[in-house]
Amino acid sequence: MSIEATMARLTSTIGRHLPWLWPFYVEARLLAHALRQGLWRPLSPRGRRATHEQGTLTWSTRLPEALDAAELVGILRRAGVRVHEGGNAFYLPPQPRLADVLGEAVERYPPGSGFKVLRDFGRLDEVHYLHPRRQTRLRRRLIGRPQDQLVAANYLHRLGYGPRVWDVCRLRARPLAMTAFVVQHVEGTVPTTDECRAFMQRLRATLAATELRISVPDWEHHKDFRCPSCNGNLLRDASGRLSFVDFQNFSIRHPRRLLAATMTSGVPLETIDSSGRIGSLRDRLREHGVELRNRLVLHLGCRNGLLLRQALAAGAWWGLGWDAEPAAREAAAIATACGFTRVDIGPTAAGEALDVAAVIPAWLRDHLPEAVVVVHLGQVAGLVPHTLGDMPWRALVLESDRPEALESATARVAAGRRACAVIREPAWTPVRRVFIDHR
């Protein structure tokens, strides 16, 4: 008899004959599983803390006052909003009436996004996906904070097993402050048993070869992983692809090792946590009434994505970056491994000028007039005269290691944007120019 089968039989015996021992047994079994899977780091209070993480955005809703989740779900349904309820959260899929109740939050994320609202209300540093009345303290610590789950969920996406999770945000409906995951919605059907078994076989191989782990003991017999529906968590979309849409049972064994595995350029791991570069830029922008908070930030020649991550840590709303392959691919992987999710980084074609306005996703274009755009001329010198002088932006930052290239680009941009103030920073290395559009 296997160890898993033995443990299942023992569980049943304890539950029937020794109910007073049950809570202690559950905790001991969970701890043994965590240690076996190498998940002891998440159990440490400091095991997952990042040097910096993206700022959490708070959106005001149009919801009336409610006392708890049950009352709130009732309000939503009376307003004609579809709600899928679970024990730890309730899910609001994309639908026409969603903006009527959630307001600005709906248009601030990619089209087709759903909102998974946690039933555990309270301060962000105190809430968990698992409701406190439903799970033990050890279980809640094992899956981590909502920010920790962003890393696991998007690693699951990177490996091809689940949808992307765009953000964890706060939705304010007085007197409640709710925490919500913003997720890429999957519309699908239950797969066949054979399809599910093939999916699980592939998942088992991935667990053995990567830092991904499942925090549930004897997970293959758990209802959330039982074929074919996996308790409603496994869906086949219109293209035939299978996605596991719930992520609370997944964890990262060694977050630092996951991050190191994304570094293919040989850049020291410590450099990705540097936080000093954004400070000077933020000070200059503030002098002209421009804050990074809740703003779209674009970075051309973003290298490993450091400035975009710093901007998100400072409260920027969304980041877009471009660089040549493989730098762009590495920058995107680093962002995911660090838990920075409100960012998209793509490649530029070698030797070709990038038409920035054309490649920006349609849902972000209305926000360009208030965007901050940063360009490293050493990487993309040919872009400035052809695109950035014509497209809308609130602030444009040019950086270069070559003063002559910077002066030339400054003159050409300023000639086309007569309403701009040019801020010169000769002491900065690389040399920088900042344009502020006053129109």
Buried (B, 14 or more C-beta within 10 A) or exposed (E): EEEEEEBBEEBEEBEEEEEEEEEEBBBEBBBEBBEEBBBBBBBEEEBBEBEBBBBBBEBBBEBEEBEEBEEBBEBBEEBEBEBEEBEBBBBBBBBEEBBBBBBEBBEBBBEBBBBBBBBBBBEBEEBBBBBBEEBBEBBBBBBBBBBBBBBBBBBBBBBEBBBBBBBBBBBBBEEBBBBBBBBBBBEBEBBEEEBBEBBBEBBEEBBEEBBBBBBBBBBEEBEBBBBBBBEEBBBBEEEEEBBBBBBBBBBBBBBBBBBEEBBEEEBEEEEBEEEEEBEBBBEBBEEBEBEBEBBBBBBBBBBBBBBBBBBBBBBBBBBBBBBBEEBBBBBBBBBBBBBBBBBBBBBBEEEEBBEBEEEBEEBBBEBBEBBBBBBBBBBBBEBBBEBBBEBBBBBBBBBBEEEEBBBBBBEBBBEEBEEBEBBEBEEBEBBBBBBBBEE
